[in-house]
Amino acid sequence: MLAATTRAQSPLTDSITSVTNIVCGGSGTGSATVGVSGGIPPYTYSWQPGSDTSATDTGMYRNTYTVTVIDNAQDTVYAYVTITEPMPLSVTAKICE
């Protein structure tokens, strides 16, 4: 008789591992990457707002985003990231006579 061996599954966890904020105001140059561990691969990703379905979302504008990660056992975790942009530059001219 064969004995069944099971391996304990570690819980599904995620965290934002990389963030690139916008360099020039109003441009969609931000990006973020989520790292995932545990659970049962493969993982599916969904970024909102947006429609990216990979671990890295690009073309992001100033906003707060949610990434939903679901593993093969349908366990679900969420991570949040805020993409920022620099303050507008202000120039003051002074005319000297």
N, C-alpha and C positions, 0 to 999 in steps of 0.2 A: 504494500500500500504506500502511495506517495503522500508525503505531507505537503500541504499547501503553505506556501510562504508568501506573506504579504509585506509590502514595504509601506511604512507610514508616509503619507503625503504631507509635505510641509504646506502651510497655508499660503494662499495666493497673496502677494504683496506688490505694491508698486510705489514708485517715487519719481519725481521729476529729476532727471540727472543732468540736464543741460538746458540753458536758456540763453537765447541771443535776443536782446532788446533791439528796438528800432534805432537806427543810426540817425536818420533824417526824418523829421516829423511828417506824418501823413503817408509814409511809404510802408509797403507790406513786406518789410525785410526781417521781421522777427521769426524766431523758430524755437521749438522746444522738443525735448526728447524725454520719453518715459522709460524707466528701467523696470523690468518685471522679474520676479523670482517666485519660486514655489508653484503650487497648483499643478495642473496637468497641461503641458503644451499640446498643441499649438495655441497661441493667444490671438485674439482678435482685438483690434483697436478702433475706437471711434472718437474723433475730436469734435467738440461743439463749442462755439459755433464753428462751422466749417464742415468739410466732408472727407478729411484725410483718414485713411485706414491703416496707417503704418505707425511704428513706434515714434517716428519723428514727424512733426507737422511743420511745414514751412509756409512762407508767404503770409505770415500772421501780422495783423494790424494791432494797434493799441486796444487791448480788451482783456478780460479774464476768460480763460478757456478751461473746459473740463475734458479730460480724456477718460473714457470708459474702457476698461480692460476686462475681457471675458476669457476664461480658460476653457479647455475641452470638456470639463465637468460642469460648465455653465456657472462657475463661481465668478462673481463680479466685484471689482474694486474700482475706485475713482481716484483721480489726482487732479489738482487744480494748479493753474499757473497764470500769472498776470504779466502780460507783455506791456512794457512801458515805452515811451518815446521822450526825447529830450524836450525841454522847454524851448519855445521859440526864442530866437536871438532878438535882442533889442539894440538898435543903434541910435544914438543921439548925436546929432551934428551941432557943432558950435562954430559960428562964424566969428572970427576975430577981425576987427578993423584996425 
